[in-house]
């Protein structure tokens, strides 16, 4: 089995031009499976998947499209049921012009697998790596991590279930699961944990600042703003107060006129303005002479004297 593995590595190195916007989506999100399981693959990152084909290169370097040698098409997805070791290999998406996505290495085992995300994880997220064994004969020993540090490869051993609470770029590397059966050590396939930066946050467009104003204000201080104008003085009398005052003055005038009229009426009732007294002389043959005495009040006398003049 070493020769097919070497041929598979050569096929990965000779892969064509990749397109970063397109990626191979896989469900469930792990690259290692037990034999007999089912996996669904599709081409992600496309608004329209027409013209794209999902392909596979197996351990014998046989390249075939989905539905034409492995799996079946279900809409735009490729469903591979009843997995076996022959389904191990490299999977990718490709269009008619030869453009292709990054390859995903799938490993199928009868005994032990490593649960690890197949798709890239973002920094700061939480990831759990877990060894799984189908048979109790395989005793889980732990997870082995291999990563390149400078010009050398660092190998470290972790527990059989390991959680990375805050993923960092330094956690990127290849991982495998180590087991022991009948005093013989076995391991699962190697799978890579890829770490990427989180996508940038989208900001709403804003009005660009006025560079002229900002540069001017930085070079010389702005003149002090004039003090706000003082508020106008309040009116002496508001419209309701003027109305009330006018009404009071009117009532006072009416009261004065009434009082004057009452006083004049009382004077005329106590002392008549004109009194007349007539004296007759007794005698038939005498001429009748009338002596008239007229009395006037002061105002009437004054008016009579003015008319006499």
HUPEUR-V167921 format. One record per backbone hydrogen bond with DSSP energy under -0.5 kcal/mol. CO is the residue of the C=O (numbers start at 0). NH is the residue of the N-H. E is the energy in kcal/mol with one decimal. If there is no record, write none. Layout:
co;nh;e
CO;NH;E
CO;NH;E
This chain:
co;nh;e
0;4;-1.3
1;5;-2.2
2;6;-2.5
3;7;-2.3
4;8;-1.9
5;9;-2.1
6;10;-2.1
7;11;-1.6
8;12;-1.8
9;13;-1.9
11;14;-1.2
16;99;-1.7
17;19;-0.5
18;21;-0.8
21;101;-0.6
22;24;-0.7
22;43;-3.2
24;41;-2.1
26;39;-2.5
27;29;-2.4
30;106;-2.7
32;108;-2.4
33;36;-1.6
35;81;-0.5
36;82;-2.5
38;79;-2.9
39;26;-2.3
40;77;-3.7
41;24;-3.0
41;43;-0.7
43;22;-1.7
48;51;-1.9
50;95;-0.6
52;54;-0.6
52;93;-2.4
53;65;-2.7
54;91;-1.9
55;57;-0.5
55;63;-2.2
56;89;-2.3
57;60;-1.9
60;62;-0.7
61;57;-1.8
61;63;-0.6
63;55;-2.1
64;67;-1.9
64;69;-0.7
69;66;-3.2
71;78;-2.9
73;75;-0.5
73;76;-1.5
75;42;-0.5
76;73;-3.4
76;78;-0.5
77;40;-3.0
77;79;-0.5
78;71;-1.7
78;80;-0.6
79;38;-2.3
82;35;-2.7
83;86;-2.0
84;87;-1.2
87;58;-0.7
88;105;-3.0
89;56;-2.5
90;103;-2.5
91;54;-2.7
92;100;-2.3
93;52;-3.5
94;97;-1.5
98;94;-2.3
99;18;-2.9
103;90;-2.2
103;105;-0.6
105;88;-1.9
106;32;-2.4
108;34;-1.8
110;133;-3.2
112;114;-0.5
112;131;-2.5
113;115;-0.8
114;129;-1.6
115;30;-0.7
120;195;-2.8
121;124;-1.7
124;166;-2.6
126;163;-3.6
128;161;-3.0
129;114;-3.3
131;112;-2.3
134;137;-1.3
136;138;-0.7
137;139;-0.6
138;179;-1.8
141;177;-2.9
142;157;-3.8
143;175;-1.9
144;155;-2.2
145;173;-2.6
146;148;-0.5
146;153;-3.9
147;149;-0.5
148;151;-1.5
151;148;-3.0
151;153;-0.5
153;146;-2.2
155;144;-3.1
157;142;-1.2
159;130;-2.6
161;128;-3.5
162;164;-0.7
163;126;-2.4
166;123;-2.8
167;170;-1.8
168;171;-1.4
172;192;-3.3
173;145;-3.2
174;190;-2.5
175;143;-2.8
176;187;-2.2
177;140;-2.6
177;141;-1.4
178;185;-3.0
179;138;-2.8
180;183;-1.6
183;180;-3.3
185;178;-3.9
190;174;-3.2
191;193;-0.7
192;172;-1.4
193;120;-2.7
195;122;-1.8
208;210;-0.9
209;213;-2.2
210;214;-2.4
211;215;-2.0
212;216;-2.5
213;217;-1.6
214;218;-1.4
215;219;-2.2
237;240;-0.6
237;241;-2.1
238;242;-1.9
239;243;-1.9
240;244;-2.5
241;245;-2.5
242;246;-2.0
243;247;-2.1
244;248;-2.4
245;249;-2.3
246;250;-2.3
247;251;-2.3
248;252;-2.3
249;253;-2.3
250;254;-2.3
251;255;-2.4
252;256;-2.5
253;257;-2.4
254;258;-2.4
255;259;-2.4
256;260;-2.3
257;261;-2.4
258;262;-2.3
259;263;-2.3
260;264;-2.1
261;265;-2.0
262;266;-1.9
263;267;-2.0
264;268;-1.5
265;269;-1.4
266;270;-1.8
274;294;-0.7
276;292;-0.7
286;288;-0.7
288;290;-0.5
289;291;-0.7
290;292;-0.6
291;293;-0.5
294;274;-0.5
296;300;-2.6
297;301;-2.2
298;302;-2.0
299;303;-2.5
300;304;-2.6
301;305;-1.7
302;306;-1.8
303;307;-2.2
304;308;-1.5
